[in-house]
Amino acid sequence: MILKMARTTGARKKGSGNPASAKKRANGGHQPKAEAPLSDDAARRLVLQKLGTMSQKKLFEVAVRAGIYTESGKLTKPYRDDRKPTPTG
C-alpha cells in the first residue's frame, strides 16, 4: 500500500474530472509529457523517507489501513505467529 502511495504523483480531489484533460486545456491543447515511473529502489527510498517523518500514531494508522495491525493493536493473522513455543536445547 505504501509503495503504491509512492508511485502516485498526487491525490485527486473527488469529482475533479480527468487531470490529464485539465492539464491539456491549461497548456493550450498540448498534452504534457508523462513522468517516468519510479524504479523499485527509488520508490522504496521514497517510502522509507516518508515513513521516517511520520509520528508513531500516524505509522500505526497506516499499518491498520494496510491490514498489519487491528485497531486494538494486535497483529492480524497473516503477521502473527500462533505456534506454541517448543523447548530448545
PDB file of N, CA, C and O in Angstrom:
ATOM      1  N   MET A   1       0.818  -1.185   0.000  1.00  0.00           N
ATOM      2  CA  MET A   1       0.000   0.000   0.000  1.00  0.00           C
ATOM      3  C   MET A   1       0.865   1.253   0.000  1.00  0.00           C
ATOM      4  O   MET A   1       0.613   2.190  -0.757  1.00  0.00           O
ATOM      5  N   ILE A   2       1.863   1.264   0.834  1.00  0.00           N
ATOM      6  CA  ILE A   2       2.724   2.433   0.909  1.00  0.00           C
ATOM      7  C   ILE A   2       3.521   2.581  -0.374  1.00  0.00           C
ATOM      8  O   ILE A   2       3.755   3.697  -0.840  1.00  0.00           O
ATOM      9  N   LEU A   3       3.939   1.457  -0.946  1.00  0.00           N
ATOM     10  CA  LEU A   3       4.662   1.512  -2.207  1.00  0.00           C
ATOM     11  C   LEU A   3       3.772   2.122  -3.278  1.00  0.00           C
ATOM     12  O   LEU A   3       4.236   2.903  -4.109  1.00  0.00           O
ATOM     13  N   LYS A   4       2.492   1.765  -3.257  1.00  0.00           N
ATOM     14  CA  LYS A   4       1.546   2.340  -4.209  1.00  0.00           C
ATOM     15  C   LYS A   4       1.463   3.844  -4.003  1.00  0.00           C
ATOM     16  O   LYS A   4       1.379   4.606  -4.965  1.00  0.00           O
ATOM     17  N   MET A   5       1.486   4.269  -2.740  1.00  0.00           N
ATOM     18  CA  MET A   5       1.430   5.682  -2.422  1.00  0.00           C
ATOM     19  C   MET A   5       2.629   6.425  -3.014  1.00  0.00           C
ATOM     20  O   MET A   5       2.487   7.556  -3.480  1.00  0.00           O
ATOM     21  N   ALA A   6       3.790   5.806  -3.000  1.00  0.00           N
ATOM     22  CA  ALA A   6       4.995   6.448  -3.509  1.00  0.00           C
ATOM     23  C   ALA A   6       4.988   6.556  -5.022  1.00  0.00           C
ATOM     24  O   ALA A   6       5.626   7.447  -5.584  1.00  0.00           O
ATOM     25  N   ARG A   7       4.279   5.663  -5.683  1.00  0.00           N
ATOM     26  CA  ARG A   7       4.262   5.670  -7.139  1.00  0.00           C
ATOM     27  C   ARG A   7       3.266   6.663  -7.719  1.00  0.00           C
ATOM     28  O   ARG A   7       3.336   6.977  -8.907  1.00  0.00           O
ATOM     29  N   THR A   8       2.354   7.158  -6.916  1.00  0.00           N
ATOM     30  CA  THR A   8       1.394   8.127  -7.419  1.00  0.00           C
ATOM     31  C   THR A   8       2.008   9.513  -7.401  1.00  0.00           C
ATOM     32  O   THR A   8       2.898   9.808  -6.603  1.00  0.00           O
ATOM     33  N   THR A   9       1.522  10.349  -8.287  1.00  0.00           N
ATOM     34  CA  THR A   9       2.081  11.694  -8.359  1.00  0.00           C
ATOM     35  C   THR A   9       1.314  12.687  -7.513  1.00  0.00           C
ATOM     36  O   THR A   9       1.767  13.817  -7.335  1.00  0.00           O
ATOM     37  N   GLY A  10       0.173  12.299  -6.990  1.00  0.00           N
ATOM     38  CA  GLY A  10      -0.595  13.198  -6.136  1.00  0.00           C
ATOM     39  C   GLY A  10      -2.030  12.745  -6.036  1.00  0.00           C
ATOM     40  O   GLY A  10      -2.539  12.036  -6.904  1.00  0.00           O
ATOM     41  N   ALA A  11      -2.669  13.158  -4.976  1.00  0.00           N
ATOM     42  CA  ALA A  11      -4.056  12.762  -4.771  1.00  0.00           C
ATOM     43  C   ALA A  11      -4.976  13.675  -5.564  1.00  0.00           C
ATOM     44  O   ALA A  11      -4.742  14.879  -5.669  1.00  0.00           O
ATOM     45  N   ARG A  12      -6.025  13.082  -6.121  1.00  0.00           N
ATOM     46  CA  ARG A  12      -7.024  13.864  -6.843  1.00  0.00           C
ATOM     47  C   ARG A  12      -8.205  14.107  -5.934  1.00  0.00           C
ATOM     48  O   ARG A  12      -8.576  13.249  -5.133  1.00  0.00           O
ATOM     49  N   LYS A  13      -8.792  15.278  -6.063  1.00  0.00           N
ATOM     50  CA  LYS A  13      -9.999  15.560  -5.314  1.00  0.00           C
ATOM     51  C   LYS A  13     -11.158  14.858  -5.998  1.00  0.00           C
ATOM     52  O   LYS A  13     -11.183  14.715  -7.220  1.00  0.00           O
ATOM     53  N   LYS A  14     -12.115  14.424  -5.196  1.00  0.00           N
ATOM     54  CA  LYS A  14     -13.276  13.738  -5.729  1.00  0.00           C
ATOM     55  C   LYS A  14     -14.030  14.674  -6.666  1.00  0.00           C
ATOM     56  O   LYS A  14     -14.315  15.821  -6.324  1.00  0.00           O
ATOM     57  N   GLY A  15     -14.346  14.166  -7.847  1.00  0.00           N
ATOM     58  CA  GLY A  15     -15.108  14.947  -8.815  1.00  0.00           C
ATOM     59  C   GLY A  15     -14.291  15.980  -9.558  1.00  0.00           C
ATOM     60  O   GLY A  15     -14.862  16.898 -10.145  1.00  0.00           O
ATOM     61  N   SER A  16     -12.978  15.863  -9.554  1.00  0.00           N
ATOM     62  CA  SER A  16     -12.151  16.863 -10.224  1.00  0.00           C
ATOM     63  C   SER A  16     -12.037  16.614 -11.716  1.00  0.00           C
ATOM     64  O   SER A  16     -11.449  17.422 -12.435  1.00  0.00           O
ATOM     65  N   GLY A  17     -12.599  15.491 -12.200  1.00  0.00           N
ATOM     66  CA  GLY A  17     -12.521  15.196 -13.621  1.00  0.00           C
ATOM     67  C   GLY A  17     -11.189  14.583 -13.982  1.00  0.00           C
ATOM     68  O   GLY A  17     -10.412  14.196 -13.109  1.00  0.00           O
ATOM     69  N   ASN A  18     -10.935  14.498 -15.256  1.00  0.00           N
ATOM     70  CA  ASN A  18      -9.699  13.904 -15.737  1.00  0.00           C
ATOM     71  C   ASN A  18      -8.574  14.932 -15.625  1.00  0.00           C
ATOM     72  O   ASN A  18      -8.629  15.957 -16.304  1.00  0.00           O
ATOM     73  N   PRO A  19      -7.554  14.695 -14.793  1.00  0.00           N
ATOM     74  CA  PRO A  19      -6.490  15.688 -14.622  1.00  0.00           C
ATOM     75  C   PRO A  19      -5.668  15.888 -15.887  1.00  0.00           C
ATOM     76  O   PRO A  19      -5.143  16.977 -16.119  1.00  0.00           O
ATOM     77  N   ALA A  20      -5.552  14.842 -16.711  1.00  0.00           N
ATOM     78  CA  ALA A  20      -4.800  14.983 -17.957  1.00  0.00           C
ATOM     79  C   ALA A  20      -5.509  15.950 -18.899  1.00  0.00           C
ATOM     80  O   ALA A  20      -4.865  16.746 -19.582  1.00  0.00           O
ATOM     81  N   SER A  21      -6.843  15.877 -18.931  1.00  0.00           N
ATOM     82  CA  SER A  21      -7.608  16.786 -19.781  1.00  0.00           C
ATOM     83  C   SER A  21      -7.487  18.227 -19.291  1.00  0.00           C
ATOM     84  O   SER A  21      -7.383  19.160 -20.087  1.00  0.00           O
ATOM     85  N   ALA A  22      -7.502  18.391 -17.968  1.00  0.00           N
ATOM     86  CA  ALA A  22      -7.376  19.733 -17.407  1.00  0.00           C
ATOM     87  C   ALA A  22      -6.000  20.316 -17.734  1.00  0.00           C
ATOM     88  O   ALA A  22      -5.897  21.490 -18.090  1.00  0.00           O
ATOM     89  N   LYS A  23      -4.947  19.510 -17.616  1.00  0.00           N
ATOM     90  CA  LYS A  23      -3.605  19.985 -17.951  1.00  0.00           C
ATOM     91  C   LYS A  23      -3.518  20.320 -19.435  1.00  0.00           C
ATOM     92  O   LYS A  23      -2.890  21.304 -19.827  1.00  0.00           O
ATOM     93  N   LYS A  24      -4.153  19.493 -20.245  1.00  0.00           N
ATOM     94  CA  LYS A  24      -4.123  19.720 -21.693  1.00  0.00           C
ATOM     95  C   LYS A  24      -4.798  21.052 -22.028  1.00  0.00           C
ATOM     96  O   LYS A  24      -4.290  21.827 -22.838  1.00  0.00           O
ATOM     97  N   ARG A  25      -5.942  21.306 -21.398  1.00  0.00           N
ATOM     98  CA  ARG A  25      -6.647  22.567 -21.658  1.00  0.00           C
ATOM     99  C   ARG A  25      -5.830  23.752 -21.160  1.00  0.00           C
ATOM    100  O   ARG A  25      -5.751  24.786 -21.824  1.00  0.00           O
ATOM    101  N   ALA A  26      -5.217  23.594 -19.977  1.00  0.00           N
ATOM    102  CA  ALA A  26      -4.439  24.686 -19.396  1.00  0.00           C
ATOM    103  C   ALA A  26      -3.144  24.922 -20.172  1.00  0.00           C
ATOM    104  O   ALA A  26      -2.541  25.989 -20.063  1.00  0.00           O
ATOM    105  N   ASN A  27      -2.727  23.956 -20.933  1.00  0.00           N
ATOM    106  CA  ASN A  27      -1.467  24.034 -21.663  1.00  0.00           C
ATOM    107  C   ASN A  27      -1.711  24.351 -23.141  1.00  0.00           C
ATOM    108  O   ASN A  27      -0.898  23.988 -23.991  1.00  0.00           O
ATOM    109  N   GLY A  28      -2.799  25.011 -23.448  1.00  0.00           N
ATOM    110  CA  GLY A  28      -3.073  25.395 -24.830  1.00  0.00           C
ATOM    111  C   GLY A  28      -3.353  24.207 -25.733  1.00  0.00           C
ATOM    112  O   GLY A  28      -3.107  24.287 -26.937  1.00  0.00           O
ATOM    113  N   GLY A  29      -3.858  23.111 -25.191  1.00  0.00           N
ATOM    114  CA  GLY A  29      -4.218  21.963 -26.014  1.00  0.00           C
ATOM    115  C   GLY A  29      -3.098  20.959 -26.197  1.00  0.00           C
ATOM    116  O   GLY A  29      -3.292  19.945 -26.868  1.00  0.00           O
ATOM    117  N   HIS A  30      -1.937  21.209 -25.623  1.00  0.00           N
ATOM    118  CA  HIS A  30      -0.823  20.269 -25.751  1.00  0.00           C
ATOM    119  C   HIS A  30      -0.770  19.358 -24.538  1.00  0.00           C
ATOM    120  O   HIS A  30      -0.844  19.813 -23.396  1.00  0.00           O
ATOM    121  N   GLN A  31      -0.642  18.066 -24.803  1.00  0.00           N
ATOM    122  CA  GLN A  31      -0.559  17.087 -23.713  1.00  0.00           C
ATOM    123  C   GLN A  31       0.828  17.156 -23.080  1.00  0.00           C
ATOM    124  O   GLN A  31       1.829  17.041 -23.787  1.00  0.00           O
ATOM    125  N   PRO A  32       0.909  17.344 -21.750  1.00  0.00           N
ATOM    126  CA  PRO A  32       2.225  17.379 -21.110  1.00  0.00           C
ATOM    127  C   PRO A  32       2.887  16.001 -21.158  1.00  0.00           C
ATOM    128  O   PRO A  32       2.206  14.977 -21.211  1.00  0.00           O
ATOM    129  N   LYS A  33       4.203  15.988 -21.141  1.00  0.00           N
ATOM    130  CA  LYS A  33       4.942  14.738 -21.170  1.00  0.00           C
ATOM    131  C   LYS A  33       4.784  14.026 -19.823  1.00  0.00           C
ATOM    132  O   LYS A  33       4.952  14.640 -18.769  1.00  0.00           O
ATOM    133  N   ALA A  34       4.464  12.739 -19.861  1.00  0.00           N
ATOM    134  CA  ALA A  34       4.267  11.963 -18.641  1.00  0.00           C
ATOM    135  C   ALA A  34       5.603  11.734 -17.941  1.00  0.00           C
ATOM    136  O   ALA A  34       6.642  11.577 -18.581  1.00  0.00           O
ATOM    137  N   GLU A  35       5.546  11.719 -16.610  1.00  0.00           N
ATOM    138  CA  GLU A  35       6.753  11.450 -15.834  1.00  0.00           C
ATOM    139  C   GLU A  35       7.079   9.964 -15.906  1.00  0.00           C
ATOM    140  O   GLU A  35       6.178   9.126 -15.944  1.00  0.00           O
ATOM    141  N   ALA A  36       8.352   9.644 -15.923  1.00  0.00           N
ATOM    142  CA  ALA A  36       8.767   8.243 -15.932  1.00  0.00           C
ATOM    143  C   ALA A  36       8.437   7.621 -14.583  1.00  0.00           C
ATOM    144  O   ALA A  36       8.597   8.272 -13.550  1.00  0.00           O
ATOM    145  N   PRO A  37       7.979   6.367 -14.573  1.00  0.00           N
ATOM    146  CA  PRO A  37       7.683   5.726 -13.283  1.00  0.00           C
ATOM    147  C   PRO A  37       8.956   5.524 -12.474  1.00  0.00           C
ATOM    148  O   PRO A  37      10.050   5.409 -13.027  1.00  0.00           O
ATOM    149  N   LEU A  38       8.795   5.485 -11.161  1.00  0.00           N
ATOM    150  CA  LEU A  38       9.930   5.279 -10.272  1.00  0.00           C
ATOM    151  C   LEU A  38      10.406   3.832 -10.347  1.00  0.00           C
ATOM    152  O   LEU A  38       9.600   2.916 -10.516  1.00  0.00           O
ATOM    153  N   SER A  39      11.699   3.632 -10.224  1.00  0.00           N
ATOM    154  CA  SER A  39      12.217   2.269 -10.104  1.00  0.00           C
ATOM    155  C   SER A  39      11.821   1.746  -8.733  1.00  0.00           C
ATOM    156  O   SER A  39      11.469   2.531  -7.852  1.00  0.00           O
ATOM    157  N   ASP A  40      11.873   0.441  -8.540  1.00  0.00           N
ATOM    158  CA  ASP A  40      11.531  -0.125  -7.242  1.00  0.00           C
ATOM    159  C   ASP A  40      12.432   0.427  -6.146  1.00  0.00           C
ATOM    160  O   ASP A  40      11.970   0.723  -5.044  1.00  0.00           O
ATOM    161  N   ASP A  41      13.708   0.562  -6.448  1.00  0.00           N
ATOM    162  CA  ASP A  41      14.652   1.074  -5.461  1.00  0.00           C
ATOM    163  C   ASP A  41      14.322   2.522  -5.094  1.00  0.00           C
ATOM    164  O   ASP A  41      14.341   2.885  -3.917  1.00  0.00           O
ATOM    165  N   ALA A  42      14.024   3.340  -6.090  1.00  0.00           N
ATOM    166  CA  ALA A  42      13.691   4.749  -5.832  1.00  0.00           C
ATOM    167  C   ALA A  42      12.378   4.850  -5.055  1.00  0.00           C
ATOM    168  O   ALA A  42      12.255   5.677  -4.152  1.00  0.00           O
ATOM    169  N   ALA A  43      11.396   4.011  -5.401  1.00  0.00           N
ATOM    170  CA  ALA A  43      10.114   4.022  -4.695  1.00  0.00           C
ATOM    171  C   ALA A  43      10.310   3.600  -3.247  1.00  0.00           C
ATOM    172  O   ALA A  43       9.711   4.185  -2.344  1.00  0.00           O
ATOM    173  N   ARG A  44      11.148   2.585  -3.017  1.00  0.00           N
ATOM    174  CA  ARG A  44      11.421   2.108  -1.661  1.00  0.00           C
ATOM    175  C   ARG A  44      12.079   3.204  -0.821  1.00  0.00           C
ATOM    176  O   ARG A  44      11.728   3.398   0.343  1.00  0.00           O
ATOM    177  N   ARG A  45      13.038   3.919  -1.422  1.00  0.00           N
ATOM    178  CA  ARG A  45      13.708   5.006  -0.695  1.00  0.00           C
ATOM    179  C   ARG A  45      12.724   6.116  -0.350  1.00  0.00           C
ATOM    180  O   ARG A  45      12.771   6.679   0.744  1.00  0.00           O
ATOM    181  N   LEU A  46      11.835   6.429  -1.289  1.00  0.00           N
ATOM    182  CA  LEU A  46      10.838   7.471  -1.054  1.00  0.00           C
ATOM    183  C   LEU A  46       9.887   7.070   0.076  1.00  0.00           C
ATOM    184  O   LEU A  46       9.549   7.891   0.928  1.00  0.00           O
ATOM    185  N   VAL A  47       9.464   5.822   0.079  1.00  0.00           N
ATOM    186  CA  VAL A  47       8.574   5.332   1.131  1.00  0.00           C
ATOM    187  C   VAL A  47       9.267   5.409   2.483  1.00  0.00           C
ATOM    188  O   VAL A  47       8.687   5.901   3.451  1.00  0.00           O
ATOM    189  N   LEU A  48      10.505   4.925   2.557  1.00  0.00           N
ATOM    190  CA  LEU A  48      11.235   4.967   3.826  1.00  0.00           C
ATOM    191  C   LEU A  48      11.438   6.395   4.312  1.00  0.00           C
ATOM    192  O   LEU A  48      11.382   6.659   5.513  1.00  0.00           O
ATOM    193  N   GLN A  49      11.674   7.313   3.384  1.00  0.00           N
ATOM    194  CA  GLN A  49      11.834   8.717   3.753  1.00  0.00           C
ATOM    195  C   GLN A  49      10.530   9.251   4.352  1.00  0.00           C
ATOM    196  O   GLN A  49      10.551   9.942   5.371  1.00  0.00           O
ATOM    197  N   LYS A  50       9.390   8.927   3.714  1.00  0.00           N
ATOM    198  CA  LYS A  50       8.099   9.395   4.232  1.00  0.00           C
ATOM    199  C   LYS A  50       7.780   8.763   5.587  1.00  0.00           C
ATOM    200  O   LYS A  50       7.276   9.432   6.489  1.00  0.00           O
ATOM    201  N   LEU A  51       8.077   7.464   5.722  1.00  0.00           N
ATOM    202  CA  LEU A  51       7.819   6.793   6.994  1.00  0.00           C
ATOM    203  C   LEU A  51       8.664   7.391   8.111  1.00  0.00           C
ATOM    204  O   LEU A  51       8.213   7.476   9.253  1.00  0.00           O
ATOM    205  N   GLY A  52       9.881   7.805   7.789  1.00  0.00           N
ATOM    206  CA  GLY A  52      10.770   8.384   8.783  1.00  0.00           C
ATOM    207  C   GLY A  52      10.293   9.717   9.325  1.00  0.00           C
ATOM    208  O   GLY A  52      10.719  10.133  10.403  1.00  0.00           O
ATOM    209  N   THR A  53       9.423  10.390   8.601  1.00  0.00           N
ATOM    210  CA  THR A  53       8.920  11.690   9.048  1.00  0.00           C
ATOM    211  C   THR A  53       7.583  11.590   9.773  1.00  0.00           C
ATOM    212  O   THR A  53       7.097  12.584  10.313  1.00  0.00           O
ATOM    213  N   MET A  54       6.978  10.386   9.793  1.00  0.00           N
ATOM    214  CA  MET A  54       5.656  10.219  10.400  1.00  0.00           C
ATOM    215  C   MET A  54       5.767  10.021  11.908  1.00  0.00           C
ATOM    216  O   MET A  54       6.755   9.490  12.415  1.00  0.00           O
ATOM    217  N   SER A  55       4.727  10.462  12.606  1.00  0.00           N
ATOM    218  CA  SER A  55       4.648  10.222  14.043  1.00  0.00           C
ATOM    219  C   SER A  55       4.303   8.749  14.265  1.00  0.00           C
ATOM    220  O   SER A  55       3.866   8.056  13.346  1.00  0.00           O
ATOM    221  N   GLN A  56       4.505   8.283  15.494  1.00  0.00           N
ATOM    222  CA  GLN A  56       4.188   6.898  15.822  1.00  0.00           C
ATOM    223  C   GLN A  56       2.696   6.630  15.614  1.00  0.00           C
ATOM    224  O   GLN A  56       2.315   5.554  15.152  1.00  0.00           O
ATOM    225  N   LYS A  57       1.866   7.593  15.949  1.00  0.00           N
ATOM    226  CA  LYS A  57       0.414   7.445  15.785  1.00  0.00           C
ATOM    227  C   LYS A  57       0.054   7.295  14.311  1.00  0.00           C
ATOM    228  O   LYS A  57      -0.761   6.443  13.956  1.00  0.00           O
ATOM    229  N   LYS A  58       0.649   8.109  13.459  1.00  0.00           N
ATOM    230  CA  LYS A  58       0.366   8.052  12.026  1.00  0.00           C
ATOM    231  C   LYS A  58       0.870   6.732  11.431  1.00  0.00           C
ATOM    232  O   LYS A  58       0.193   6.134  10.594  1.00  0.00           O
ATOM    233  N   LEU A  59       2.054   6.274  11.859  1.00  0.00           N
ATOM    234  CA  LEU A  59       2.577   4.989  11.384  1.00  0.00           C
ATOM    235  C   LEU A  59       1.624   3.855  11.748  1.00  0.00           C
ATOM    236  O   LEU A  59       1.379   2.960  10.938  1.00  0.00           O
ATOM    237  N   PHE A  60       1.083   3.894  12.974  1.00  0.00           N
ATOM    238  CA  PHE A  60       0.140   2.870  13.398  1.00  0.00           C
ATOM    239  C   PHE A  60      -1.119   2.913  12.535  1.00  0.00           C
ATOM    240  O   PHE A  60      -1.633   1.864  12.147  1.00  0.00           O
ATOM    241  N   GLU A  61      -1.623   4.113  12.229  1.00  0.00           N
ATOM    242  CA  GLU A  61      -2.809   4.241  11.376  1.00  0.00           C
ATOM    243  C   GLU A  61      -2.555   3.642   9.995  1.00  0.00           C
ATOM    244  O   GLU A  61      -3.430   2.993   9.423  1.00  0.00           O
ATOM    245  N   VAL A  62      -1.360   3.863   9.466  1.00  0.00           N
ATOM    246  CA  VAL A  62      -1.000   3.298   8.154  1.00  0.00           C
ATOM    247  C   VAL A  62      -0.967   1.772   8.243  1.00  0.00           C
ATOM    248  O   VAL A  62      -1.457   1.089   7.343  1.00  0.00           O
ATOM    249  N   ALA A  63      -0.396   1.234   9.318  1.00  0.00           N
ATOM    250  CA  ALA A  63      -0.317  -0.219   9.496  1.00  0.00           C
ATOM    251  C   ALA A  63      -1.706  -0.834   9.644  1.00  0.00           C
ATOM    252  O   ALA A  63      -1.939  -1.943   9.164  1.00  0.00           O
ATOM    253  N   VAL A  64      -2.630  -0.137  10.297  1.00  0.00           N
ATOM    254  CA  VAL A  64      -4.006  -0.623  10.419  1.00  0.00           C
ATOM    255  C   VAL A  64      -4.668  -0.632   9.045  1.00  0.00           C
ATOM    256  O   VAL A  64      -5.308  -1.616   8.676  1.00  0.00           O
ATOM    257  N   ARG A  65      -4.523   0.453   8.282  1.00  0.00           N
ATOM    258  CA  ARG A  65      -5.110   0.509   6.938  1.00  0.00           C
ATOM    259  C   ARG A  65      -4.520  -0.559   6.019  1.00  0.00           C
ATOM    260  O   ARG A  65      -5.206  -1.073   5.136  1.00  0.00           O
ATOM    261  N   ALA A  66      -3.253  -0.887   6.229  1.00  0.00           N
ATOM    262  CA  ALA A  66      -2.588  -1.902   5.407  1.00  0.00           C
ATOM    263  C   ALA A  66      -2.962  -3.318   5.834  1.00  0.00           C
ATOM    264  O   ALA A  66      -2.634  -4.280   5.138  1.00  0.00           O
ATOM    265  N   GLY A  67      -3.646  -3.456   6.976  1.00  0.00           N
ATOM    266  CA  GLY A  67      -4.067  -4.766   7.438  1.00  0.00           C
ATOM    267  C   GLY A  67      -3.002  -5.503   8.220  1.00  0.00           C
ATOM    268  O   GLY A  67      -3.074  -6.725   8.354  1.00  0.00           O
ATOM    269  N   ILE A  68      -2.017  -4.795   8.740  1.00  0.00           N
ATOM    270  CA  ILE A  68      -0.953  -5.418   9.519  1.00  0.00           C
ATOM    271  C   ILE A  68      -1.368  -5.512  10.987  1.00  0.00           C
ATOM    272  O   ILE A  68      -1.131  -6.530  11.639  1.00  0.00           O
ATOM    273  N   TYR A  69      -1.982  -4.457  11.502  1.00  0.00           N
ATOM    274  CA  TYR A  69      -2.463  -4.423  12.879  1.00  0.00           C
ATOM    275  C   TYR A  69      -3.967  -4.214  12.889  1.00  0.00           C
ATOM    276  O   TYR A  69      -4.535  -3.635  11.963  1.00  0.00           O
ATOM    277  N   THR A  70      -4.611  -4.700  13.964  1.00  0.00           N
ATOM    278  CA  THR A  70      -6.018  -4.387  14.191  1.00  0.00           C
ATOM    279  C   THR A  70      -6.073  -3.040  14.910  1.00  0.00           C
ATOM    280  O   THR A  70      -5.047  -2.546  15.378  1.00  0.00           O
ATOM    281  N   GLU A  71      -7.244  -2.455  14.999  1.00  0.00           N
ATOM    282  CA  GLU A  71      -7.369  -1.170  15.692  1.00  0.00           C
ATOM    283  C   GLU A  71      -7.069  -1.301  17.185  1.00  0.00           C
ATOM    284  O   GLU A  71      -6.724  -0.319  17.841  1.00  0.00           O
ATOM    285  N   SER A  72      -7.200  -2.513  17.717  1.00  0.00           N
ATOM    286  CA  SER A  72      -6.894  -2.720  19.138  1.00  0.00           C
ATOM    287  C   SER A  72      -5.401  -2.918  19.381  1.00  0.00           C
ATOM    288  O   SER A  72      -4.975  -3.031  20.531  1.00  0.00           O
ATOM    289  N   GLY A  73      -4.602  -2.963  18.320  1.00  0.00           N
ATOM    290  CA  GLY A  73      -3.153  -3.045  18.467  1.00  0.00           C
ATOM    291  C   GLY A  73      -2.561  -4.425  18.327  1.00  0.00           C
ATOM    292  O   GLY A  73      -1.366  -4.607  18.558  1.00  0.00           O
ATOM    293  N   LYS A  74      -3.367  -5.405  17.954  1.00  0.00           N
ATOM    294  CA  LYS A  74      -2.853  -6.768  17.784  1.00  0.00           C
ATOM    295  C   LYS A  74      -2.480  -6.996  16.322  1.00  0.00           C
ATOM    296  O   LYS A  74      -3.088  -6.425  15.418  1.00  0.00           O
ATOM    297  N   LEU A  75      -1.475  -7.836  16.106  1.00  0.00           N
ATOM    298  CA  LEU A  75      -1.113  -8.201  14.746  1.00  0.00           C
ATOM    299  C   LEU A  75      -2.249  -9.007  14.124  1.00  0.00           C
ATOM    300  O   LEU A  75      -2.875  -9.821  14.802  1.00  0.00           O
ATOM    301  N   THR A  76      -2.517  -8.786  12.838  1.00  0.00           N
ATOM    302  CA  THR A  76      -3.526  -9.580  12.152  1.00  0.00           C
ATOM    303  C   THR A  76      -2.970 -10.972  11.884  1.00  0.00           C
ATOM    304  O   THR A  76      -1.758 -11.183  11.938  1.00  0.00           O
ATOM    305  N   LYS A  77      -3.849 -11.911  11.596  1.00  0.00           N
ATOM    306  CA  LYS A  77      -3.462 -13.312  11.478  1.00  0.00           C
ATOM    307  C   LYS A  77      -2.272 -13.553  10.535  1.00  0.00           C
ATOM    308  O   LYS A  77      -1.376 -14.313  10.903  1.00  0.00           O
ATOM    309  N   PRO A  78      -2.218 -12.952   9.349  1.00  0.00           N
ATOM    310  CA  PRO A  78      -1.076 -13.241   8.474  1.00  0.00           C
ATOM    311  C   PRO A  78       0.270 -12.782   9.036  1.00  0.00           C
ATOM    312  O   PRO A  78       1.314 -13.234   8.567  1.00  0.00           O
ATOM    313  N   TYR A  79       0.264 -11.903  10.023  1.00  0.00           N
ATOM    314  CA  TYR A  79       1.510 -11.331  10.537  1.00  0.00           C
ATOM    315  C   TYR A  79       1.906 -11.850  11.920  1.00  0.00           C
ATOM    316  O   TYR A  79       2.969 -11.493  12.428  1.00  0.00           O
ATOM    317  N   ARG A  80       1.076 -12.679  12.530  1.00  0.00           N
ATOM    318  CA  ARG A  80       1.425 -13.176  13.861  1.00  0.00           C
ATOM    319  C   ARG A  80       1.808 -14.652  13.790  1.00  0.00           C
ATOM    320  O   ARG A  80       1.441 -15.366  12.856  1.00  0.00           O
ATOM    321  N   ASP A  81       2.532 -15.075  14.772  1.00  0.00           N
ATOM    322  CA  ASP A  81       2.963 -16.465  14.878  1.00  0.00           C
ATOM    323  C   ASP A  81       2.215 -17.087  16.044  1.00  0.00           C
ATOM    324  O   ASP A  81       2.537 -16.837  17.206  1.00  0.00           O
ATOM    325  N   ASP A  82       1.219 -17.895  15.728  1.00  0.00           N
ATOM    326  CA  ASP A  82       0.380 -18.505  16.763  1.00  0.00           C
ATOM    327  C   ASP A  82       0.875 -19.881  17.196  1.00  0.00           C
ATOM    328  O   ASP A  82       0.201 -20.563  17.969  1.00  0.00           O
ATOM    329  N   ARG A  83       2.037 -20.295  16.711  1.00  0.00           N
ATOM    330  CA  ARG A  83       2.549 -21.616  17.079  1.00  0.00           C
ATOM    331  C   ARG A  83       2.940 -21.632  18.555  1.00  0.00           C
ATOM    332  O   ARG A  83       3.376 -20.623  19.110  1.00  0.00           O
ATOM    333  N   LYS A  84       2.777 -22.785  19.169  1.00  0.00           N
ATOM    334  CA  LYS A  84       3.185 -22.931  20.559  1.00  0.00           C
ATOM    335  C   LYS A  84       4.704 -23.002  20.614  1.00  0.00           C
ATOM    336  O   LYS A  84       5.325 -23.622  19.751  1.00  0.00           O
ATOM    337  N   PRO A  85       5.306 -22.381  21.610  1.00  0.00           N
ATOM    338  CA  PRO A  85       6.771 -22.440  21.714  1.00  0.00           C
ATOM    339  C   PRO A  85       7.237 -23.869  21.962  1.00  0.00           C
ATOM    340  O   PRO A  85       6.589 -24.635  22.674  1.00  0.00           O
ATOM    341  N   THR A  86       8.356 -24.206  21.368  1.00  0.00           N
ATOM    342  CA  THR A  86       8.942 -25.530  21.575  1.00  0.00           C
ATOM    343  C   THR A  86      10.191 -25.383  22.425  1.00  0.00           C
ATOM    344  O   THR A  86      10.907 -24.388  22.311  1.00  0.00           O
ATOM    345  N   PRO A  87      10.459 -26.366  23.276  1.00  0.00           N
ATOM    346  CA  PRO A  87      11.662 -26.280  24.109  1.00  0.00           C
ATOM    347  C   PRO A  87      12.923 -26.364  23.242  1.00  0.00           C
ATOM    348  O   PRO A  87      12.988 -27.150  22.297  1.00  0.00           O
ATOM    349  N   THR A  88      13.889 -25.566  23.568  1.00  0.00           N
ATOM    350  CA  THR A  88      15.169 -25.588  22.831  1.00  0.00           C
ATOM    351  C   THR A  88      16.201 -26.303  23.672  1.00  0.00           C
ATOM    352  O   THR A  88      16.121 -26.323  24.900  1.00  0.00           O
ATOM    353  N   GLY A  89      17.156 -26.880  23.004  1.00  0.00           N
ATOM    354  CA  GLY A  89      18.227 -27.479  23.785  1.00  0.00           C
ATOM    355  C   GLY A  89      18.556 -28.802  23.352  1.00  0.00           C
ATOM    356  O   GLY A  89      19.446 -29.435  23.921  1.00  0.00           O
TER     357      GLY A  89
END
